[in-house]
Amino acid sequence: MQSIALAIAVAFFGVGCACLPRTNPQPDATARAQIEHRLEEIFTAAAAKDFERLDSYHLYGPKFTKFSGSKTERLDANAGQKGEHDGLGAINGLKMRADSLKIDVFDNVGIATFILNYSFDIAGGSQQAKERTTMVFVKESGTWKIAHEHLSPVKP
């Protein structure tokens, strides 16, 4: 009797597992490459202080959010944009790179996590810093745009 119950349970779970929808475990290489390229474009626009181009890479609007290491509250689109413009406007010689970059794609959403390693010149001196960074990208009209940013300092 126990062997019959065990056989039914095995058959039930075997059929149940076989019927589950299969997802492709391989990330979408094209989307990952597009997001990585977008990150390079963001870094280039920020270093050049090309605010119009930098703004075009963001999904500014009511759904945009940002957490920055220097602020405790969540920033909306206006505060995030102003902070970026003010901060970049005050520095020179910005260099940025994404260390330990990992990009995961879920349909029209991409999540990039990395250590933002950057340096810049301000008031005659050089500064270097690292921040743990998460950027959530949404594909809108065929273009990847930042919908959320979260940066937190890496303590030495």
Rosetta blueprint (number, residue, H / E / L):
1 M L
2 Q H
3 S H
4 I H
5 A H
6 L H
7 A H
8 I H
9 A H
10 V H
11 A H
12 F H
13 F H
14 G H
15 V H
16 G H
17 C H
18 A H
19 C H
20 L L
21 P L
22 R L
23 T L
24 N L
25 P L
26 Q L
27 P L
28 D L
29 A H
30 T H
31 A H
32 R H
33 A H
34 Q H
35 I H
36 E H
37 H H
38 R H
39 L H
40 E H
41 E H
42 I H
43 F H
44 T H
45 A H
46 A H
47 A H
48 A L
49 K L
50 D L
51 F H
52 E H
53 R H
54 L H
55 D H
56 S H
57 Y L
58 H E
59 L L
60 Y L
61 G L
62 P L
63 K L
64 F L
65 T E
66 K E
67 F E
68 S L
69 G L
70 S L
71 K L
72 T L
73 E L
74 R L
75 L E
76 D L
77 A H
78 N H
79 A H
80 G H
81 Q H
82 K H
83 G H
84 E H
85 H H
86 D H
87 G H
88 L H
89 G H
90 A L
91 I L
92 N E
93 G E
94 L E
95 K E
96 M E
97 R E
98 A E
99 D E
100 S E
101 L E
102 K E
103 I E
104 D E
105 V E
106 F E
107 D L
108 N L
109 V E
110 G E
111 I E
112 A E
113 T E
114 F E
115 I E
116 L E
117 N E
118 Y E
119 S E
120 F E
121 D E
122 I E
123 A L
124 G L
125 G E
126 S E
127 Q E
128 Q E
129 A E
130 K E
131 E E
132 R E
133 T E
134 T E
135 M E
136 V E
137 F E
138 V E
139 K E
140 E E
141 S L
142 G L
143 T E
144 W E
145 K E
146 I E
147 A E
148 H E
149 E E
150 H E
151 L E
152 S E
153 P E
154 V L
155 K L
156 P L
